[in-house]
């Protein structure tokens, strides 16, 4: 059973930084694509960043240049470094795993709140 556990959310002032972590278990981590998505109240869930098993990355337009996704296969963990945070980055952030058979798994989410 695949499990994803996010951590690192919290309250930060605009312009500040946070780093989210997502620890995965129950799968061969290095084979999976990993991602971060977010959902603000009243809005659809949107892509923040993705990283393939080979390390290729892509980002949502609104976070390009400010956020960085990375992975540590030895620790079965994916990270999201968020810099220059804005109030509009406020959302619940979800970790996502896509296994080699294209099954998708989600974490429980972690709240990020950016005050102005």
Secondary structure, 3 states (H helix, E strand, C coil): CCEEEEECCEEEECCCCEEEEEEEECCCHHHCEEEEEEECCCCCCEEEEEECCCCCEEECCCCCCCEEEEEECCCCEEEEEECCCCHHHCEEEEEEEECCCCCEEECCCEEEEEEC
